[in-house]
């Protein structure tokens, strides 16, 4: 089946139950696809894959491989051909998701929500690019009923081919914000690039947009112009939203967020083990998607409390100093954008109510020539939310420390590890 899908030369019949492109993760039962990438050539790691008892190989050059081999002209193209074949055999309801912020968290909420409805599979980790999405598709069991596919980008014309490969029934854009902005002339260009997800929507598909987003009107216009056959649904705090957030509050005793919302006119109350209004809005996007797929929204909402923060994306850690002074650490250390940091600051203020709040930031990356300005602009969010002290490390983040009032200044260091003792002495 694989050889036919990729037009390859098969050495002999063999069976596999997994597909890998990283020689460090292969094992017995896997097919190792040796891709010639920008920085590495998988063919240089065939010996390592053999040593890990890999069952089969898809390669451009057999080298010393003697059996269980499929030879192709271009292994990257073969991966995409295999993904197309995998998508063609799927009967699943397919959901595509992108956005400048919130897409990975919303993807996790979607997977959990749809598990209440049927057999659900989707993107693992952040396998959302031109390698990750086709790899995800090839791994989907054919009995999958709901496929959740994340799509990321760092430049224009990257989402379009991913969406056309995925062919989603439903496409979600979580939010538009300054992320990877060194590769774009403006935030409007970022919005335009995200709207490429509409191009892959199946006929009469559904697009789900954030009604609160500053670029909502632009995105909805792109949809109506380019895909007039598709339906538009919205989520947000705006009362006109199809999924309308009524309230959210965090219970520190249970570490749960209590949410009330209306989805297509029906009120629903549920809990999240995730803090911050941005998580509440992400959960609305997930439940609205279940509604759009004719699933049971109440059952899906009950499952959402099982989603726990991903590493570096809002984990709450109870810590103590050497002299047994306890404090709560909110780990938001995953690479972030200004919008994500603003959300983190608001969450810090919400969880730290009636306690001292300390913000510790490294540099935000890929912001281009406006990086220092974007770091400094965070000062207004710091002040509005009553943060008590700010510490920074790196280079551009120093602009934030220079922009906040003097009484909020902790200190700045070149590296994060240098902040250890100043922080512990605070």
Buried (B, 14 or more C-beta within 10 A) or exposed (E): EBBEBBEBEBBEEBEBEBBBBBBEEBEEEBBBBBBBEEEEBBBEBBEEBBEBEBBBBBBBEBEEBEEBBBBBEEBBEBBBBBBBBBBEEBEBBBBBBBBBBBBBBBBBBBBBBBBBBBEBBBBEEBBBBBBBBBBBBBBBEEEBBBBBBBBBBEEBEBBBBBBBBBBBBBBBBBBBBBBBBEBBEEBEEBBBBBBBBBBBBBEEBBBBBBBBBEBBEBBBEBBEEBBEEBBBBBBBBBEEBBBBBEEBEBEBEEEBBBBBBBBEEEEBEBBBBBBBBBBBBBBBBBBBBBBBBEBEBBEBBBBBBEBEBBEEBBBBEEEEEEEEEEBBEBBBBEEBBBBBBBBBBBBBBBBBEEEEBBBBBBBBBBBEEBBBEBBBBBBEBBEEBEBBBBBBBBBBBBBBBEBBEEEBBBBBBEEBEEBEEBBEEB
